[in-house]
Protein backbone atom coordinates (compact mmCIF):
# COMPACT_ATOMS: atom_id res chain seq x y z
CA UNK A 1 0.00 0.00 0.00
CA UNK A 2 3.01 2.36 0.01
CA UNK A 3 3.03 5.56 2.07
CA UNK A 4 0.07 7.38 3.61
CA UNK A 5 -0.71 10.03 6.22
CA UNK A 6 -3.68 11.17 8.28
CA UNK A 7 -3.99 14.27 10.48
CA UNK A 8 -6.29 14.69 13.46
CA UNK A 9 -6.93 18.07 15.09
CA UNK A 10 -6.88 17.26 18.83
CA UNK A 11 -8.02 20.77 19.79
CA UNK A 12 -11.35 20.39 17.99
CA UNK A 13 -11.58 16.58 18.01
CA UNK A 14 -11.83 16.18 14.23
CA UNK A 15 -9.81 15.49 11.07
CA UNK A 16 -7.62 18.43 9.98
CA UNK A 17 -9.52 19.10 6.74
CA UNK A 18 -7.89 21.78 4.62
CA UNK A 19 -4.38 21.49 6.10
CA UNK A 20 -1.60 21.93 3.53
CA UNK A 21 1.07 19.22 3.50
CA UNK A 22 4.28 18.67 1.52
CA UNK A 23 6.20 15.44 1.01
CA UNK A 24 9.96 15.47 0.37
CA UNK A 25 12.59 12.84 -0.30
CA UNK A 26 15.68 13.64 1.78
CA UNK A 27 19.34 12.84 1.53
CA UNK A 28 21.38 14.40 4.31
CA UNK A 29 20.47 18.09 4.45
CA UNK A 30 19.04 18.08 0.90
CA UNK A 31 15.26 17.81 0.47
CA UNK A 32 13.55 17.27 -2.89
CA UNK A 33 9.84 18.07 -3.14
CA UNK A 34 7.77 15.10 -4.29
CA UNK A 35 4.27 16.59 -3.93
CA UNK A 36 2.08 19.14 -2.18
CA UNK A 37 -1.53 18.45 -1.29
CA UNK A 38 -4.40 19.63 0.90
CA UNK A 39 -6.09 17.22 3.28
CA UNK A 40 -9.68 16.23 2.55
CA UNK A 41 -12.63 16.14 4.98
CA UNK A 42 -11.24 12.92 6.51
CA UNK A 43 -7.80 14.50 7.12
CA UNK A 44 -6.20 12.42 4.35
CA UNK A 45 -4.67 12.97 0.92
CA UNK A 46 -7.63 13.15 -1.49
CA UNK A 47 -5.69 11.15 -4.09
CA UNK A 48 -5.10 8.15 -1.81
CA UNK A 49 -1.59 6.94 -0.94
CA UNK A 50 1.17 9.54 -1.15
CA UNK A 51 3.37 6.95 -2.84
CA UNK A 52 2.17 3.57 -4.08
CA UNK A 53 4.21 0.36 -3.72
CA UNK A 54 5.93 0.89 -7.07
CA UNK A 55 6.92 4.49 -6.26
CA UNK A 56 8.03 3.99 -2.65
CA UNK A 57 11.81 3.61 -2.41
CA UNK A 58 13.97 2.75 0.58
CA UNK A 59 15.42 5.92 2.04
CA UNK A 60 14.49 8.96 4.07
CA UNK A 61 11.53 11.27 3.69
CA UNK A 62 10.03 14.39 5.27
CA UNK A 63 6.38 15.36 5.69
CA UNK A 64 5.80 19.06 6.44
CA UNK A 65 2.40 20.04 7.87
CA UNK A 66 1.25 23.70 7.83
CA UNK A 67 -0.13 23.81 11.37
CA UNK A 68 -0.19 27.62 11.63
CA UNK A 69 -2.10 28.03 8.37
CA UNK A 70 -4.61 25.40 9.40
CA UNK A 71 -5.41 26.93 12.80
CA UNK A 72 -5.46 30.45 11.27
CA UNK A 73 -8.06 29.23 8.75
CA UNK A 74 -10.09 27.76 11.64
CA UNK A 75 -10.12 31.20 13.28
CA UNK A 76 -8.20 30.11 16.38
CA UNK A 77 -6.96 33.23 18.20
CA UNK A 78 -3.35 32.54 19.18
CA UNK A 79 -0.45 34.81 20.21
CA UNK A 80 2.34 35.60 17.76
CA UNK A 81 4.76 34.12 17.21
CA UNK A 82 2.94 30.81 17.24
CA UNK A 83 4.31 27.97 19.32
CA UNK A 84 3.97 25.67 16.29
CA UNK A 85 4.24 26.96 12.74
CA UNK A 86 5.09 23.97 10.58
CA UNK A 87 5.63 20.45 11.84
CA UNK A 88 8.31 18.55 9.92
CA UNK A 89 8.49 14.80 10.41
CA UNK A 90 11.64 13.07 9.16
CA UNK A 91 11.34 9.30 8.84
CA UNK A 92 12.96 6.37 7.13
CA UNK A 93 11.58 3.61 4.91
CA UNK A 94 13.56 0.39 5.16
CA UNK A 95 11.08 -2.18 3.79
CA UNK A 96 9.31 -1.12 0.60
CA UNK A 97 7.17 -4.27 0.74
CA UNK A 98 5.44 -2.89 3.86
CA UNK A 99 2.90 -0.11 4.35
CA UNK A 100 4.19 3.06 6.02
CA UNK A 101 1.44 5.15 7.57
CA UNK A 102 2.59 8.40 9.24
CA UNK A 103 -0.27 9.96 11.21
CA UNK A 104 -0.11 13.30 13.01
CA UNK A 105 -2.14 14.29 16.06
CA UNK A 106 -1.88 18.06 16.47
CA UNK A 107 -3.07 21.07 18.45
CA UNK A 108 -1.62 24.61 18.46
CA UNK A 109 0.65 23.57 21.37
CA UNK A 110 1.58 19.92 20.85
CA UNK A 111 1.87 17.09 18.37
CA UNK A 112 2.60 13.38 18.29
CA UNK A 113 3.18 10.81 15.61
CA UNK A 114 3.86 7.10 15.25
CA UNK A 115 4.16 4.47 12.57
CA UNK A 116 0.61 3.37 11.99
CA UNK A 117 -0.83 0.51 9.99
N, C-alpha and C positions, 0 to 999 in steps of 0.2 A: 504494500500500500504506500510505500515511500515516506514522505515527510508531510506532516500536518501541524496546525496550531489551532488554538481555541482560547479566547480571552473572556474572562468573567469579571465584571465590575462588582467588587465586594462592598463598595459603598452603597450602591443601589440594589444589590442582590439580583443582577440580571446580566445577560450577555452584553459585551461592549460593542454594540452595533455602531458602525460608523467610524471606528478607530482606524487610523492609517497605520500600515505596517510595511516594512521593507525587509526583504531577505537578501543576504549577501553570502557569497562564498569567501572564505578568508584563508590567507596564507601569511603567517606572521602578522605584521602590522598592516598588510595590504588587504583591502576589502573590495570585492567586485560585485556590484549590484546584479542580482538575478531577476528580481521582480518587486514591484510595489503593488499593493492592493488595499482595499478598504473592506473591513469586516462586515458581513451581512447581519441580518436580524438575530441569527443564532450565535454571533460572535466568531464566525469562521470565514475562511476564504470562500467567496461565492463560486469560484471555479473548481472547488474540490481540493485535492492534495496540492501542496505547494510544489512538490516534485514527485513524479510517479516513480515506480521501481526502476524503470529504464533510465531516468534522468538523475536519480540519486547516486552520488559518487561518495566513496569513502573520503573523509577529510573533515575540515572544520567549517562551520557556518556561523552566521550571526543573524538573529531576528531583532529588529528595532521597532519598538512600539511607541507611537506618539501619544503618550499619556496626557501631557499638558493640553494638546489640541482636543483630545476626546473630552476631558472634563470641562474645558472652556466651552465647547459646543453644548454640553449638558447644562451650562449656566451655573456651575458650581463656583461660588465666591471664595477664592483662595488668595492668600497674601503672595506678593511678588518679592523675590523670586520664588518660584514654586519649589517645593521639596523634591518632587519628581517631575522631570521634563520628558525625557525619552528614556525608556528602559531598553537596554541592549543586552541580549542573552547570547553569549558565545557558547557553542556546544560542538561536540564531535560526533561523527557518524563512523562507526567501525564496521558494522555489518549491514551491507546494502540489501541483504535478503530479509531484513527485519523492518518493521514499521517504527518510525520515530515520530512520536507525537509530543509537541512542546507546548503545553498549556501555560497560560499566565493568569494568575489571580491578582487583581490590582485595585488599589484605592489611591487617593491623592498622596497618601503617606506611607504606603507599604506595598510590597509585591512578593509573590513566591512563584516558584515554578518547579517542575519535576518532569521526568520522562514518563509520559503516559502511555496508554495502549491504544 
